[in-house]
Structure formats: C-alpha cells, structure tokens
Amino acid sequence: MFRFLLVLVVVVVVVLDGVLENTVVVAFTATTPSIFSSSSSSSSDDTTIKGTTLTNNSITTTTTTRMAATTKKLICSFDDTDFSGRTIWPYTSADLNRLDNSVDTKFYDTPRLVTHIDDTAIQSLSDFYRETFTEYSRCCMKTSPNNNEMTAATTAIQQLDVLDLCSSWISHFPSTSTSTDSVENNTDNNHPKFGYGTVVGLGMNQEELEANPQLTRYLVQDLNTVPNLHAFDDASFDVVTMTVSIDYLIRPLDVVQEIYRVLKPSGRAIISFGDRCFATKAVAMWLQADPLERITIVASYFHYAQYQQEPQSQQQQDEDATTTTNITNNDIVFRWNSIECYDLKDEPQDVPKKPSMQALLSNPSLGVAWMNTAAAVQKTNNADPLFVIQAIK
C-alpha cells in the first residue's frame, strides 16, 4: 500500500508539473506612455495562505506562508495635458449606448447575492481601502484644529462617513477596531486607526442592500434614471466608492459632479473596475476598449466634470463631441486635487521548483506540499485584474 501511494504521489507531481509549466497566464501588459510612473507602495497587511515551507528534502509546516506582499501600484497620474487640453465633453450618444437600453430596475429586480470579482481581487480591494482609509485618517488628524486637545486614544480613531454607490450585499470594506491598546501602541496592522460613522449604500436592489452588514442605512435609486445625489448634503462624506459598476453609467458626468459635491474637503472618490461585466448593460465604448483605454475613460469622467458643460440637445452634444476645433471651455466648476490610477493586481509569482525525484522518494509528503504551494501561486497569478481611479477633492 505504501509503495502504491508513493508511486501515486510521484505521478501526480509529474503530471501537475507539466500542467503548471504549460499554463499560459494572460495578463494585461501595456506600453507605458509618458504619463505613467513606476512608483508603488506596499500595504502593511500581506496576503497569506495556509501551507508549507519547502526545503530540499524536508517540509516545515507553517501556519501561514507569505505568497506575495499586497501592493498598490501607482501607474498613472492625470492632469489637463493628458486630454490634449480638451475641456468639452467628448463622448457621443453612441459611445454611451447599450445593447439593452431597457429600464435597469427590471434587470436588477432579482437579487444577486454573488461576488463579481474573484477572492484575490476582493482581498486586494479591501487592502487598498484599508491603506487609503488609514492615510486619510492620518491626514484628518494632522489638520484637525483641536488635535492638541484630544487624547491619543481619541485622535487615533477617525470615524469615516462613507457612501457606497451601486452598492449590493457586500461592500468589501475592511474591518476596524477601537481597541485602545492596539490603537495607542500601533502594533496591530490588521486594526487601522479609523472607524466607521455613517455608511450609506445606494443601489438598485433592496434585498441586496438589506443583506449588507456594513451599511448603517441604504437608498434604492437608479443612477441612470436619477443621476444625482440630492438625498445628501454638500460635504457629507469622507469617501465615496463604486465597485465594478462605472461601466454601466450612461450619465457619468452628472454622477461624478455629484460625487465631488458630497465629498468633504480632502475626501476620496474611489472607483474600481476590472474586466468582468454584464455585456448587455455596459456602455458601447467600454466593451470596445482595452484596459488602458478603460483607465483613460474613467479618468476622463473626472477631468471633464471639472468644467461647465452647457445644456444642449443630444444632436448638438454629439456634434461638439466630434469637433476638433471648439474643444475648450474656460468655465471651471471645481478642481480635483489629484486624479490617479492604481493597479491592484499583484506581480506574478514564480512557481516553486519541483522537488527532485530523490527528495520525493525519501519524503513523499514533500510532493503534496509542493502541489499545494504551486497551486496557490497559480491561483494568485490567475486572479482578476483590478484597477482603481482615485480622485482627491
């Protein structure tokens, strides 16, 4: 029996090795234009998996094995020069047309209690939120006029008011802690120095919103029918998020202008998107775009929202969008402090080297350890791509 199991392990290792070596991982690789930078920052909270540490002819079991540090890579910062000096809205009705133009309330009438990105992408987004929320909290503490009068424990906890647009049953926000010990000593990276105040979800399906445990209140609203946030006062939120939904908006300019209005000074707008979508509901130009073009599209929404766009008929809007002469409008409504793009997908990891046949024969369990580790690496490498456009007020 032992010989049979040993042969089985060796055969499985050899087969899996061939599968892994011949796996083609399709990833987005673009020629980086001049506006892109290579700077990156590492989150203090690493992605970990349960597994083993491999040595030449032995295995050491560990509680968690670090596969890769979760990183947010700043790949692009946008300014006016990135849009050729254009300030007039450039998109036509055809660009924002959809295969299914029926009322969205019908499409979203049935609750979908599923996730629309994979687990690795969800973790990367949650880590990005954690780091961003922590950075914003530090910024608020530094600028607070009463900071010197507050105790260390109270200054360490910044209550964030968050608006989650196109929300559903899960918002991917990181958990928080108000533990005085972890806050004062700052020894627990899993418990950042922020908490949640009001967390509002605005979405299409009441049952999904009711199931979201992170929301303190919710509002059912179709942003394609009512593209405003009139339910909220000016400067109401520290952060406004939208997860993998920007591609469905047919009036994104109005929505982004409203996002600016409801954000507090220095507040963050965080728009995440990947390569999955309901194709019949995504706008035409999104389906035709590659990842780099999608980054530019979302950033352009924030750029053009800064300028006064005169009310016009649809025909006149389409004519202005295609013109190459009258492309500027000097009426500035507001200015974003910054518009940046981040790539949240980890760098590809190398599959660990397969143990030698001699090592496998002397220790068959090493083969199982290698298979588990190699499979985990492949899962990470095959994760969904995920980008974020962050605009700071």
C-alpha positions in Angstrom: 0.0 0.0 0.0 2.8 2.4 0.9 4.6 1.8 -2.4 1.3 2.4 -4.3 0.7 5.7 -2.5 4.3 6.7 -3.1 4.0 6.0 -6.9 0.7 7.8 -7.0 2.2 11.0 -5.4 5.1 10.9 -7.7 2.8 10.5 -10.8 0.5 13.3 -9.7 3.5 15.6 -9.1 4.9 14.9 -12.5 1.6 15.5 -14.2 0.8 18.7 -12.3 4.3 19.9 -13.0 3.6 19.5 -16.7 0.3 21.3 -16.4 1.8 24.2 -14.5 4.7 24.6 -16.9 2.4 24.7 -19.9 -0.2 27.0 -18.4 -0.4 30.3 -20.2 -1.3 33.2 -17.9 -3.0 36.0 -19.9 -2.2 39.3 -18.3 -2.5 43.0 -19.3 0.8 44.4 -20.4 0.8 47.8 -22.0 3.4 50.0 -23.5 3.7 52.7 -20.8 3.2 56.2 -22.0 5.0 59.2 -20.6 2.3 59.9 -18.0 2.8 56.6 -16.3 5.2 56.2 -13.4 6.6 53.1 -11.8 6.2 54.1 -8.2 4.5 51.7 -5.9 3.7 51.3 -2.2 3.3 48.2 -0.2 0.5 47.5 2.2 1.4 46.7 5.7 -1.0 43.8 5.6 0.4 40.9 3.5 -1.7 38.3 1.7 -1.1 34.9 3.3 -2.3 31.4 2.7 -2.1 28.3 4.8 0.6 26.0 3.5 4.1 24.7 3.9 7.7 25.8 3.5 9.7 23.6 1.1 13.3 22.6 1.6 15.5 20.2 -0.5 14.3 17.0 1.2 12.0 18.0 4.0 9.0 20.1 4.7 8.3 22.5 7.5 4.7 23.1 8.2 3.8 26.7 8.9 0.6 28.4 10.0 0.7 30.8 7.1 3.1 31.1 4.2 3.6 34.5 2.6 3.0 34.3 -1.1 3.3 38.0 -2.0 3.0 41.3 -0.4 -0.2 43.0 -1.4 0.8 46.1 -3.3 -1.0 49.1 -4.8 1.0 50.3 -7.8 0.6 53.9 -8.8 0.7 53.6 -12.6 -0.7 56.9 -13.7 -1.4 60.5 -12.6 -3.6 62.6 -14.8 -3.7 66.3 -15.5 -5.1 68.6 -18.2 -2.3 67.8 -20.6 -3.3 64.2 -20.7 -6.5 65.1 -22.5 -4.9 67.4 -25.2 -6.2 70.5 -23.5 -9.8 69.5 -24.2 -12.5 70.5 -21.7 -15.7 69.9 -23.8 -17.4 66.5 -23.1 -16.1 64.3 -25.9 -18.5 61.3 -25.8 -21.4 60.8 -28.1 -24.7 59.1 -27.5 -23.3 56.1 -29.5 -20.4 55.8 -27.1 -22.8 55.6 -24.1 -25.3 53.4 -25.9 -26.1 49.9 -24.6 -27.4 46.7 -26.2 -30.1 46.6 -23.6 -31.5 50.1 -23.0 -34.5 48.9 -21.1 -35.0 50.3 -17.6 -32.4 49.0 -15.3 -34.8 48.3 -12.4 -36.1 45.4 -14.4 -32.6 43.9 -14.9 -31.7 44.3 -11.2 -35.1 43.3 -9.9 -33.9 39.8 -8.9 -31.3 39.9 -6.1 -27.9 38.5 -7.0 -26.1 37.5 -3.8 -22.9 36.7 -5.6 -19.5 38.4 -6.0 -18.5 39.9 -9.3 -14.7 39.7 -8.8 -12.7 36.7 -7.5 -11.5 36.3 -4.0 -8.0 37.5 -4.6 -9.3 40.7 -6.2 -11.7 41.2 -3.3 -8.8 41.0 -0.9 -6.7 43.4 -2.9 -9.5 45.9 -3.0 -10.1 45.5 0.8 -6.4 46.1 1.4 -6.5 49.2 -0.8 -9.4 50.5 1.2 -7.6 49.8 4.5 -4.5 51.7 3.4 -6.4 54.6 1.9 -8.7 55.0 4.8 -5.8 54.9 7.2 -3.9 57.5 5.2 -7.0 59.7 5.0 -7.5 59.4 8.8 -3.9 60.5 9.4 -4.4 63.5 7.1 -7.6 64.4 9.1 -5.8 64.2 12.4 -2.9 66.4 11.2 -5.3 69.1 10.0 -7.7 69.0 13.0 -7.7 72.4 14.8 -8.3 70.7 18.1 -5.8 67.9 17.6 -3.6 69.0 20.6 -6.6 69.0 22.9 -7.5 65.4 22.2 -6.1 62.3 23.8 -4.0 59.8 22.0 -6.8 57.2 22.0 -9.4 59.6 20.5 -7.2 61.1 17.9 -6.2 57.6 16.8 -9.8 56.8 15.8 -11.2 58.8 12.9 -14.9 58.0 12.2 -15.3 57.8 8.4 -18.6 58.6 6.7 -18.8 56.5 3.5 -21.1 56.5 0.5 -21.0 53.2 -1.5 -22.6 53.8 -4.9 -24.1 51.0 -6.9 -23.9 49.1 -3.7 -25.1 45.5 -3.1 -25.0 42.9 -0.3 -21.2 43.3 0.2 -19.0 46.4 0.1 -15.5 44.9 0.6 -14.7 47.5 3.3 -12.0 46.4 5.8 -12.9 45.6 9.4 -11.9 48.1 12.1 -11.0 48.1 15.8 -11.5 50.6 18.5 -9.2 48.7 20.9 -7.3 51.3 23.0 -4.3 49.0 23.3 -3.9 48.3 19.6 -4.5 52.0 18.8 -2.1 53.5 21.3 0.7 51.1 20.6 0.0 50.8 16.9 1.3 47.2 17.0 -1.6 45.5 15.1 -1.5 46.3 11.4 -4.8 44.5 10.9 -6.6 47.1 13.0 -6.0 50.5 11.4 -6.6 53.8 13.1 -10.1 54.5 11.7 -13.7 53.5 12.4 -17.0 54.0 10.6 -19.6 56.6 11.2 -22.4 56.7 8.7 -22.1 54.1 5.9 -24.7 54.6 3.2 -25.3 52.2 0.4 -27.1 53.4 -2.8 -28.1 50.6 -5.1 -30.7 49.0 -7.2 -32.0 46.1 -5.2 -33.5 46.5 -1.7 -33.0 42.9 -0.7 -29.3 43.0 -1.5 -28.8 46.3 0.4 -30.7 44.9 3.4 -28.3 42.0 3.5 -25.2 44.2 3.6 -24.0 44.2 7.2 -21.6 47.2 6.8 -24.3 49.7 5.9 -26.0 51.9 8.5 -28.6 53.0 6.0 -29.4 52.5 2.4 -31.2 54.1 -0.5 -32.7 52.4 -3.6 -32.0 54.6 -6.6 -31.2 54.1 -10.3 -28.4 56.5 -11.2 -29.1 56.1 -14.9 -32.6 57.5 -14.3 -31.9 59.9 -11.5 -28.1 60.7 -11.9 -27.9 62.9 -8.8 -27.2 62.6 -5.0 -29.8 65.1 -3.9 -30.6 63.0 -0.9 -27.3 64.1 0.6 -26.0 67.5 1.7 -22.8 69.1 0.5 -19.6 67.8 2.0 -21.4 64.8 3.7 -18.9 62.0 3.1 -15.2 61.3 3.7 -15.1 58.6 1.0 -17.3 57.7 -2.0 -16.8 54.3 -3.5 -18.1 52.5 -6.6 -17.1 48.9 -7.2 -17.1 47.4 -10.8 -20.1 49.5 -11.9 -18.8 52.6 -13.6 -19.1 50.8 -17.0 -22.9 50.8 -16.6 -23.5 54.5 -16.2 -25.0 56.3 -19.2 -24.7 59.8 -17.5 -21.4 59.5 -15.7 -20.6 63.2 -15.9 -23.6 64.1 -13.7 -22.7 61.4 -11.2 -19.1 62.4 -10.9 -20.0 66.1 -10.4 -22.4 65.0 -7.6 -19.6 62.8 -6.1 -17.5 66.0 -5.8 -20.3 67.9 -4.2 -21.0 65.4 -1.4 -17.3 64.8 -0.6 -15.7 66.6 2.3 -12.6 68.6 1.6 -9.7 66.2 1.0 -12.2 63.4 0.6 -11.6 60.4 -1.6 -13.5 59.1 -4.6 -12.5 55.5 -5.3 -13.8 53.9 -8.5 -12.7 50.3 -9.1 -13.1 48.2 -12.2 -11.9 45.1 -13.9 -12.6 43.0 -17.0 -15.9 41.4 -16.0 -19.3 43.0 -16.7 -22.9 42.3 -17.8 -22.2 43.0 -21.5 -25.8 43.9 -22.4 -25.8 46.7 -19.8 -22.2 48.1 -20.2 -21.8 51.1 -22.5 -20.6 50.6 -26.0 -17.2 52.3 -25.7 -16.4 50.2 -22.6 -16.9 47.0 -24.5 -14.7 48.2 -27.3 -11.9 49.4 -25.1 -8.8 47.6 -23.9 -7.6 48.0 -20.2 -5.5 51.1 -20.9 -8.4 52.8 -22.7 -10.8 52.0 -19.9 -8.4 53.6 -17.4 -8.4 56.7 -19.6 -12.2 56.7 -19.9 -12.8 56.6 -16.2 -10.1 59.3 -15.5 -11.7 61.4 -18.2 -15.0 61.4 -16.4 -13.3 63.1 -13.5 -11.4 65.5 -15.8 -14.4 66.8 -17.8 -16.6 67.0 -14.7 -14.4 69.9 -13.6 -15.7 72.2 -16.4 -19.1 73.7 -17.1 -20.9 71.7 -19.8 -23.6 73.8 -21.4 -27.1 72.2 -21.6 -27.6 71.1 -25.2 -29.7 68.9 -27.4 -28.4 65.4 -27.9 -27.6 66.3 -31.5 -25.5 69.3 -30.5 -23.7 67.3 -27.9 -22.8 64.7 -30.5 -21.6 67.4 -32.8 -19.4 69.0 -30.1 -18.0 65.6 -29.1 -16.7 65.0 -32.6 -15.4 68.5 -33.4 -11.6 69.2 -33.4 -11.8 73.0 -33.3 -14.0 74.1 -30.4 -12.6 71.8 -27.7 -12.1 74.2 -24.8 -14.4 75.8 -22.2 -12.8 78.0 -19.6 -15.7 77.9 -17.1 -14.1 75.8 -14.3 -16.7 74.5 -11.9 -14.2 72.9 -9.4 -10.8 71.3 -9.3 -9.7 67.8 -8.1 -6.6 67.9 -6.1 -5.4 64.8 -7.9 -6.6 62.1 -10.2 -4.6 58.9 -10.0 -4.8 55.3 -11.2 -3.6 52.2 -9.3 -3.1 48.6 -10.4 -4.2 46.3 -7.6 -3.2 43.0 -9.1 0.0 41.5 -7.6 3.1 41.0 -9.6 3.2 37.4 -11.0 4.9 35.0 -8.6 7.3 32.2 -9.6 6.0 28.7 -9.2 8.4 26.9 -6.7 10.9 24.5 -8.2 9.7 20.9 -8.2 11.5 18.7 -5.6 13.9 16.2 -7.1 12.9 12.6 -7.6 15.3 11.6 -4.9 13.7 14.0 -2.4 10.2 12.7 -3.3 11.3 9.1 -2.8 12.8 9.9 0.6 9.9 12.1 1.7 6.6 11.6 -0.3 4.8 14.3 1.7 7.1 16.8 0.1 5.3 16.2 -3.2 1.9 17.1 -1.6 3.4 20.2 -0.1 4.8 21.3 -3.5 1.5 20.7 -5.2 -0.4 22.8 -2.6 2.1 25.6 -2.9 2.3 25.6 -6.6 -1.5 25.6 -6.9 -1.7 28.6 -4.6 0.8 30.5 -6.6 -1.1 29.8 -9.8 -4.4 30.9 -8.2 -2.8 34.2 -7.3 -1.3 34.7 -10.8 -4.6 34.0 -12.4 -6.6 36.4 -10.3 -8.8 39.0 -11.9 -7.2 42.3 -13.0 -8.4 45.2 -10.9 -7.8 48.9 -11.3 -8.7 51.9 -9.2 -9.2 55.6 -10.2 -8.8 57.7 -7.1 -9.7 61.4 -7.1 -9.0 63.6 -4.1 -11.1 66.7 -3.5 
